[in-house]
Amino acid sequence: MVEYVNIPIPKPLYGRLARCLEGSGYRSATEYIIYLIRKYLPDLESNDVERRLKALGYMS
């Protein structure tokens, strides 16, 4: 069984995200946030500085 933690997110930000995701195929904002973490976490964990900076949005 997977255990979960709660991460506080400002309600206005969560609401904006939920509205943007309507009709997108994601069941919830939480599902989308988990997708983003899984997508970008390997880059953030990388020892490659350029890859990390791109993941953090400092490079394109």
Helices and strands as residue ranges (DSSP letters): H 11-21, H 29-45, H 49-55
